[in-house]
């Protein structure tokens, strides 16, 4: 398969499966101690996103969503300086990847 054919196939497959290819989100954020940063997006049931990030200092990290006043945390890690994974939505929701800095921190990464 030629490189061009492979690229066309990679672009076509998500559309053939009935889903749009997600636009990657790039993250580069400096946080003061006690501050948060969120990257939020709507996911339908069964949709998935990969993510990877690193921080210059330990942070608390989670992926969460809200239902009324209640908050649900499908993923939650405290005191970490990096993260990597694949998140698959069990319900259709607006999900937020969130970092909370305990000390000044710079976070670099992406969600795709």
Secondary structure, 3 states (H helix, E strand, C coil): CCHHHHHHHHHHHHHHCCCCCCCCEEEEEEECCCCEEEEEEEECCCCEEEEEEEEEEEEEEEEEEEECCEEEEEEEEEEEEEEEEEEECCCCEEEEEEEEECCCEEEEEEEC
